[in-house]
Amino acid sequence: MTGPRKSAVTGWPVTHSRSPLIHGYWLKKHGLEGSYDRCGVEPEAAEAFYRSLPEHGLVGCNVTVPHKETAAKACVHLDDAAKAMGAANTLWLNDAGELCGANTDGLGFLGNLDQQHPGWDNRHDEAIVLGAGGAARAIVWALLERKFSYVRIFNRTFEKAQIIADEFGAGSIAHPWDELGSYLGKADLLVNTTALGMSGKDPLQIDLANLPRKALVTDIVYVPLETDLLRAARERGNPTVDGLGMLLHQAAPGFEKWFGVLPEVDDELRALVVKDLGVQA
Ligand code: ATR
């Protein structure tokens, strides 16, 4: 392919994705000529689309809901995270023109905590993960990579937590939601991966009374930036990290694959996305 390199966020729908803003910022910052757009791909067309990225003028792409599993199936090579999750969110072509896929959601989660709260994983005995969707799967993977001894998954639908625990094996344990109170007392980290607490959704109602004050609390919801969970945790003295950085950090590896520069998640980028989301910083 000749001309400036092009990438895009693909999914169905992709209208609300902030990825063009993030990659557009990095392209400008590094003075690169490439472009990054939105590209809606209907579900029936998804697999064929990912198998023929160059025909669509793309050197790679991001993949969002509902195509992450289809994208992984279309790949010739997957990184360890995408293999473990059976889902890819970042695609590129290697020198032989073969389709490669990575799942950077877990790395984005880790990158955010590393940047916002360095040393957060010095204590890595027990983590509690609320929820058992795609984001939970990525975060359980990430926490096991960081050698947490126990990653306890609590979900409204217990069976979904059990499926993730069975997949990841030793260290990941599924629990019914109503057992949460008995396990909070030992947690070093509490992560909300459910949609609860997001603007327009039901609140997340949990009693933090048993949670040790040194436990780090984080949420993948970033609208609002400080969720009720994070506010309640902060007010009782727990360290907290909001979820916006996960969105920013998960984008960086793809940018490097497509445009050849590993970009930084800096304050200016964060401020730009905060402004676009219309959330209170
Ligand atoms: P994602 O892929 O972004 O993680 P998802 O797969 O839709 O999104 O998962 C959403 C998570 O939020 C699930 O764990 C879901 O619980 P169920 O598995 O029981 O559906 C959780 N969730 C959503 N609404 C909820 C609610 N009202 N009460 C409790 N949990 C809820």
Residues whose N, C-alpha, C, O or C-beta is under 5 A from the ligand:
A	BS01	ATR	G131 A132 G133 G134 A135 A136 N155 R156 T157 K160 T193 T194 A195 D202
